[in-house]
Amino acid sequence: MDALTILCSEIRELERFTVFKSTQIDEVQDMLVAAIAPHRLEPANKIIDASLHRIALGDLSVLLLRYGAEVVVLPEPSDDVILVTIMLSGEYVVSDDVSRFTACVGDAFILESFQGLQLAASADAETLIVPLRRAAIARAAEALSGRAAPRHYGFDRHFPLNASGGMALSQLLQYLTVQAMAGNEALD
């Protein structure tokens, strides 16, 4: 069984932890701003059928997001959050001022900067998102290296989960999800 199949089977448990289900664009946008980062939503047909599920591990959240419609996401410029995203179904076309890529099922992407960023989600897109606070990553990097944290980390922006880094990410998320479901306070 591949890493994505195993991860998807564990992630289905996230559906028990619903943050919201809504067809109201403003409500969906407000809830996602609180959970992830400031942004604007532009549904293709002014229709949305979104849901967000969340487990928390201390300050770390693992989110399962579905828009249920074609939507364009326009994040506000920010360097406060780094988003780690795994595509479980559908696709996202991710573009900014200098590059463009399409993330499909079995792909992951990491967004370090939201400057000029636009994400176009297909109606069937379902993503697993881990928003990471840049300050927390900087503290960890400085503690591990003994040096000041870099402004940009140079993470691979888009990669398949069946690559070595992708498999490690899948296994980490699977572990975190299982521990959160078990109510393991050691992770808090």
Salt bridges, closest charged atoms under 4 A:
GLU13 OE1 - ARG16 NH1 3.38
GLU15 OE2 - ARG12 NH1 2.91
GLU15 OE2 - ARG66 NH2 2.40
GLU42 OE2 - ARG40 NH2 2.83
ASP79 OD2 - ARG151 NH2 3.00
ASP96 OD2 - ARG157 NH1 2.88
ASP107 OD2 - HIS158 NE2 3.05
GLU112 OE1 - HIS152 ND1 3.98
GLU126 OE1 - ARG12 NH2 2.87
GLU126 OE2 - ARG66 NE 2.63
